[in-house]
Amino acid sequence: MPTTERTARLKNRCRFKHVAGGEYVDPNVKAGVERARLITQAHKENIGETNCIFRAKGLENILKNITIHIQDDELIVGANTEHPDYFPMYPELSYFSTVDMVESHYCEHKEEMREIAEYWKPYTIQKKAEKFFTPEEIGIMYSATTVQPPMFVTAFSSIVPNYESVIEDGLLKRIELVEKKIADAEREIRQSPWNAPEKLHYLDKVDQWQAMLIAMKAVVGWAQRYARLAKIIAENFLTDPKRKEELLEISDICRHVPAYPARGLKDAMQSKWFTYLLCHSIERYSSGYGHKEDKLLWPFYKKSVIDQTEQPMTREEAVELFECERLKVSEHGSTKGRQLREFFAGSNDLFILTLGGINPDGSDASNDCTNAILDAAESIVTTEPSIAFRWNEKGNVETKRRCLTASKKDLDSPPLKMMS
């Protein structure tokens, strides 16, 4: 059972987005329209721009204008839609998936979304990819009988963001690096005499770097929106002094990350969640939750829980934070056309994180952060994220015991995969 009253309340009201029998289980789940509306608006305003600049400006428009919210009891903030019951739509990826959703009972803005879907039809990744296949091949793939539909139809893909760079360096450092690259490139381009074979490649690179600047500055501004919202709620709408203190701390965290390097575990968790949302479900959709969480968060867990030097917290508070993460994952929604809803029953987005394994020097990579994550998985009992544990002979006995305890719960616990 949940280790705190907070996580018990959060689980009790969690808006799960998993599917069964081809439908979302929670009857309150709906298709959000704001992301689709804002990406379409940005495309219309930036026709003629290079693809990277358009994508950056599309993200900028979304992050500046999408409705944000913070729910009661949350310690980790940030969402991909205007309402916690909703999931976003991606009309720029797949025409079929968008129309499938528009014609379903999940979409309450049918007229607007039909117009958006038709606008994007000639620009979608689906349209760009179809030209590489024969009509016969497309007919077979689209039938979804002998093979799974291609990703350019289901709008399904998988990536692994560079969480380490964001958490350890912060975006402002990367902005500084990119601005220097642009300045150096422009200086090279302006040198006389012009040497096309040596200098022409800078033109494409400058576009890419400009797109990075637009996107990263938009991300920093988006996090600041959450900082302001948390402070406004704390100072104007709360009477509970404990929750007020929590929201003021959340405000401080969102002002700090992902702009600056994470200080402690709370910073690192929030920065990681922001990075996940941006790369997997706001800029574009991508399934999965690929990262080795205990390795990624161990330096910050050590600072906060063991050394108590940055954002000090107890081990019990750390376990609660990992429980909050699991609930945040469970509430996260993705657009699934009918075929994917039937193929992936029981899941919302195939979240799988990795723990354990060995270090480059051959030593055991497990630590007390590993154990805290496993404790949270056992106590909160959610189907996702699944855990892939890298089993090895040198692994400590206590961590292995926790893995086996979780596995013994069978269907009552998160799926846990042992890999040697």
C-alpha positions, -999 to +999 in steps of 0.1 A: +000+000+000+011+036-005+036+047+022+020+081+029-014+096+031-005+119+002+003+091-022-028+072-010-049+102-020-030+106-053-035+070-062-072+071-052-079+099-076-053+090-103-066+095-138-052+063-153-049+063-191-045+025-198-066+007-223-086-026-225-107-040-253-097-012-276-110+015-253-096+037-225-108+023-192-115+056-175-147+070-189-135+106-182-105+103-206-108+128-235-088+140-264-072+174-257-073+200-286-049+227-274-016+211-287-031+204-321-045+239-323-013+256-313+010+235-336-013+242-365-013+279-358+025+279-357+027+260-390+004+285-408+025+314-395+058+298-405+052+283-439+085+286-458+107+282-428+131+252-427+117+222-409+139+226-378+129+263-374+092+254-378+094+226-352+112+249-328+086+276-333+058+251-330+072+240-296+076+276-286+039+284-294+028+253-275+049+261-244+039+297-243+002+292-247-010+258-236-030+257-204-010+245-174-022+232-141-010+219-107-031+193-089-036+190-052-009+170-033+015+169-064+052+170-057+062+166-094+044+191-118+040+193-155+016+178-180+012+174-218-024+186-220-047+213-208-065+190-184-053+160-164-081+138-179-069+145-215-043+132-239-028+152-267-032+148-305-005+150-331-021+159-365+014+166-380+024+129-376-005+107-389-037+116-407-052+082-400-046+083-362-060+119-360-091+111-380-096+079-360-096+099-328-117+127-342-145+102-352-144+086-317-164+096-287-131+108-270-130+140-292-154+168-281-141+193-307-150+174-338-155+202-362-123+220-353-102+188-353-116+177-387-105+210-401-071+206-385-067+170-398-075+180-433-051+210-431-023+187-421-031+159-446-005+168-473+022+177-447+021+147-424+049+122-419+024+096-430+021+114-464+059+118-468+065+081-460+038+066-482+057+074-514+084+049-505+060+019-507+039+003-535+001+004-533+001-033-526+026-029-497+006-001-482-026-022-485-010-050-465+004-028-439-027-007-434-049-039-429-031-046-396-036-084-401-003-099-408+019-071-395+016-042-371+008-010-389+039+011-398+049+038-373+042+066-397+005+056-395+003+049-358+024+080-350+044+056-328+082+059-321+107+055-294+136+078-283+160+081-254+166+118-244+199+129-230+187+133-194+222+136-180+230+168-200+199+186-189+201+175-152+239+180-148+245+210-170+212+229-173+198+245-204+213+279-199+248+264-203+237+248-235+222+281-247+255+297-241+273+271-261+249+273-290+251+311-291+289+309-293+286+284-322+263+308-340+287+337-335+317+317-346+298+305-377+286+340-387+322+352-384+334+325-407+306+331-432+314+368-434+351+363-441+363+375-475+369+360-500+339+337-499+348+300-501+317+280-508+331+245-503+344+254-469+317+277-457+284+266-473+277+239-446+274+267-420+241+278-434+223+246-425+241+245-391+230+280-382+194+271-388+198+240-366+214+261-339+188+289-341+161+262-337+179+249-306+179+284-291+142+290-298+133+256-283+156+258-252+145+294-244+109+283-247+115+254-223+130+277-197+100+300-200+076+271-197+092+260-165+089+296-152+052+295-159+049+265-135+070+285-110+047+314-112+015+293-110+028+274-079+036+307-062+002+323-071-016+293-057+005+293-025+001+330-018-035+335-028-056+303-026-042+282+003-048+282+040-029+249+048+006+261+058+022+227+049+009+227+013+017+264+010+053+256+019+054+227-006+041+249-034+067+276-027+094+250-028+080+237-061+081+273-074+117+275-064+125+242-081+108+252-113+127+285-114+159+266-110+154+236-133+158+228-161+175+262-166+203+254-141+220+221-130+200+202-104+210+207-068+194+177-051+169+149-057+138+171-059+155+192-086+167+162-105+133+144-105+115+176-117+141+183-144+139+147-156+101+148-158+101+181-177+126+166-201+105+135-206+074+155-213+091+177-238+108+149-258+082+122-256+048+140-257+048+177-263+072+184-291+063+151-307+050+117-295+074+090-286+067+059-265+089+045-237+107+057-206+142+046-215+168+055-189+187+039-160+171+058-132+192+046-103+224+056-121+210+089-133+196+100-099+222+084-076+245+115-073+214+136-063+200+109-040+233+108-022+234+146-018+198+148-005+193+116+014+227+103+026+249+134+029+220+158+035+239+186+018+214+197-009+176+197-006+179+174+025+152+147+029+146+114+046+147+081+029+110+078+035+104+111+017+126+099-012+104+067-015+073+090-015+088+110-044+094+078-064+058+068-057+047+102-070+067+096-101+049+062-107+015+079-103+026+107-126+035+081-152+002+063-147-017+095-153+002+104-185-018+099-216-009+093-253-030+093-284-037+057-295-057+049-327-080+019-325-054-006-337-028+004-310-056+005-283-063-032-292-026-042-295-015-027-262-042-036-237-034-029-201-008-002-207-009+035-213+024+040-231+048+011-225+069+028-199+100+007-190+129+020-168+161+001-161+178-006-128+208-025-116+236-039-138+273-033-134+296-003-137+323+000-164+348-013-138+328-045-133+314-035-099+278-037-089+258-007-101+230-010-076+228+014-047+203+026-021+186+047-048+179+014-066+164+000-034+142+031-028+128+029-064+120-008-059+104+000-025+082+026-042+072+001-069+062-025-044+043-001-022+023+020-047+014-010-070+009+005-105+012-013-138+036+012-152+064+020-154+077-016-158+111-023-144+139-041-163+164-052-137+199-061-149+207-091-128+244-099-121+264-122-098+279-092-080+246-076-072+240-071-035+216-095-018+193-068-004+185-054-038+179-089-053+156-097-024+135-066-032+133-076-069+121-111-059+096-097-034+082-075-062+081-104-086+062-126-062+033-102-062+027-113-098-002-093-113-005-072-081+028-055-088+045-037-117+059-061-143+095-067-134+119-082-160+151-099-149+180-096-174+214-112-168 
